[in-house]
């Protein structure tokens, strides 16, 4: 996740995935149904019928992970190796790039699990999908902790706050394995997915493309304090966004969609 694009693209993926979960929670609340994923319908015959019954969320995960990996490899100049062999030394190279690729591979594997569970198995196994998500967050957390070891100032403070959001997301994902239908956990998971993604985008702007046009100064305590203030603004903004999504879903399912259904 180096550079502006390396923070922007993963952040957008997490935000949209959080919006997807927000829509699931809103629909469950409005229709008074379990918040768990809907079961897969049996395949019907026809040229286009099967395509309409495919769940695409896993395929989107796989495609996003491949795009992120391609972008990471494109920005590497020189030979991409794990260990150097110069003058009889064995030094690890591209440590952050290998961390990024490891993270992207967890998204890729989660997408593969989703595809198998949703489109291949006879009966959808939601626990398997949630386990893959929890594993991805469990790997995301130590990678982010080690990612901050050579950071300082604004970069360090922003990544500490990002690690905090990832830690809470990992806790929710693990708790969901034992309580898959608890509505509060789904709401928190959607919130922390969007919180992690939006703050990742904000880090990209702060470090590489500041809106003001002036670089953030690491030796200015005011800048470091305002990093935390901006994080709190993100928390409030994500909460407002989730309320807006619920309001729009309420109008859609209770008025627009209900009127379009045949009586």
N, C-alpha and C positions, 0 to 999 in steps of 0.2 A: 504494500500500500504506500509505496513511495511516490512523491510528487502529488500534484493537485488531482490529476485524473485517478491516481491510485487510491485517493480518499473519496472522490466523488462517486465512482462507479459502484464500489461495494456499499457505500452509504445509501445510494438510491435503491439497490437491491434489498437491503434490510428494511428500508422505509416502506417499499411496496409490499414486502412480505408481511410487515406489521399491519398494513392497511387490509391485506387479505384476511388476516386473523380478526381484525376489528369488524369486518363485514360478517364473518362467521358468528361472532359473539352477538352482534346486533340482530342478526336474523334469528338466532336462538332465543334471545330475549323477547323479541316482538311476537314470534310465533309460539312461544312457550313450549319449545322443544329442547331436547338435550343438546348441549353445545358440542358434543362429539361429532366427528366427521360423519357425513351421511354415507350409508352403505353403497357399495357399487351395484348398479343395476345389471341384470343379466343382458348379455349381448343380444341384439336383435339383428335380423337379417336385412340386407339391403346394401347398396353401393356406398352410401354416405351415412347410414345409420350408425355404424361402428365408430366413425370419426367423431360423431356428435356425442358419443358416450365416453370418450377418452378423457381422463383427468390430465390436465396439462401443467399443473403446478410443479410436478417433478421434472418434466421436460424443461420448463423455464429455469429451474434450479441448475440443471445440467448445462444448459446453454449459457447461463450467466457465469458459471464457474469456468467454462471453456474460454469465454471472452476475457475474463479477468486473468486467466493464466496466459493467454496470448498477449495481452497488454503487458504483463509483467516481463515475459521473455523478450518482447520487442524493445523494452527500455534497458536491457542489459547489453552493455558494450563489451566486446571481448568474448573469450571462451567461457561458457557457463559450466563451471566444475564445482565439485564439493570441496576437494582438498588440493592445495597446490603442491607441486613436486619440484620446487626450484631450490638448488643448492642443498639437496638432501634434507629439506625442511618439509614438515607436514602441517600446513596452516589451513584452517577452515576459511573459505571464501564465501562472499555473498550471503552472510548470515541472515540479514533481513529479507533478502529475496527468497531464501529457503523457508523462512517463517511464513512469508506471504503465500508461497505455493502450498505449504502444508495446510494453511487455513483454507485456501480455495479447494483443496482436495476433500476437505471435510464437507464443504457445500456440495461438491460433486457426488460424493458417496451418499449424502442425504437425499439428493435428487434421484439417484439410482434406487435407493430403498423405496422412495415414494412411487416411482414408476412400477416397480415390481409389486408393491402392495396394492396399488390402485388399479393397475391394468393387467396384471399377469395372474396373481393368485385368484382362486375361486371366490374367496371371501376376504374382504379388505381387512388388513391387520393394522389398526391404528396405533396399537402399542409399539409395533415395530417402527413405525414412522416417528413416533414421539421419542423412542429410544435413540434413533439416529440424530434427531435434533439435540437431545440432551448430550450425546457424545460430542457433537460438534461444538456446543457451547463449553463443554468441559475442556476441550482442547484449545478453544479460543482464549480462555482465561489465562493459562500459563504462558501462552505465546505473547499475549499482550503485556503481561508482567515483565517478561524478559525484554520486551521491545523498548521499555522505558529506561533501561539500565544506563545507556549513554546519552540520555536526554537531560535537558536543564531548562530552567526558566519557564517560559510560556508553553513550550512543547511538553515539558515534563508535567506541568499542572493540567494541561488539557488531556493528556493521555492517562493521568491518574483518575480523572473524572470519567473517562471512557472505560477504564478498567472497573470502576465502581458500577457502572451500568451493566457491563458484561457479567460481573459477579452476581448481581441480582437476577439477571436473565438466566444464568446457569442454575441458580437456586430454584427459580420457578420451573424451569424445564425438568429438573430432577424431581421436584415435588409432584409434577404432573404425572410422572410414571406411576405413582401410587394413588393419585386422585385425578383420573383423566377427565371426569365430567364436572369438576368443580368450576363454576362460572368465574369466581374471583381469580383463579389461576390463569384462565384464558384471557381475561381482561388485562392482567398484569403482564402476561407474555406478549400480547399485542402492543402494550404500552412500551415495554423495554426494547422490543425489536425496533420500533420507530424511534425511540429515544437514542439507541445506539447508532442507528443509521443517520439520523439528523445531526447528531453531534460529530460523527465521523466526517460528514460533509463540512460542518463548521470548522473542524480542525484543518481541513484542506484550504479553506478560505483564509483562516488566520495565519497559517504558516507559509502559504505559497502565493495566494492572490487576495491580500487584504482589500476590503471594499474601499477603505479610505485612501488607499494608494501608498500608505506608509507602513513599513515593517513594524511588527510588534517587538518591543525592546525587552530583552530578558532581564536587564538590570533595573527595570522600572517596576516597583512593587504595585503601582496602580494598574499596570497591564495584567499582572498575575491575578490581582484581586478581581478585575473585571472579567477574566476568564471564567471564574466561578459564577459571577453574576449572569453572564451569558448562558451558562449551563442551566441555571435556575429558570431563565426565560424559555429555554428549550423545553424544560419539564412542563411549564405552564402551557406552552404552545401545543405540545403533543396532547395534553389533556383536553384542551379546547377542540383540537382536531378530532379526537375520538368522540366527543359530544356531538360535533357537527355531523360526523359519519352516522352516528346513531339516529340523529334527527332526520337526515336524508333517507336512511333505511326505513324509518317509521313511515314517512310519507310514501315511499315506494311500495312497501308491502301492505300497508293498510288502505291506501287510496288508489295509487296508480296501477299497481300490479293486480290488486283485487278486482278492480273494475274491468281489467283486460281479460280476466279469466272467464271462461264460458259459464253461464249460470245453469 
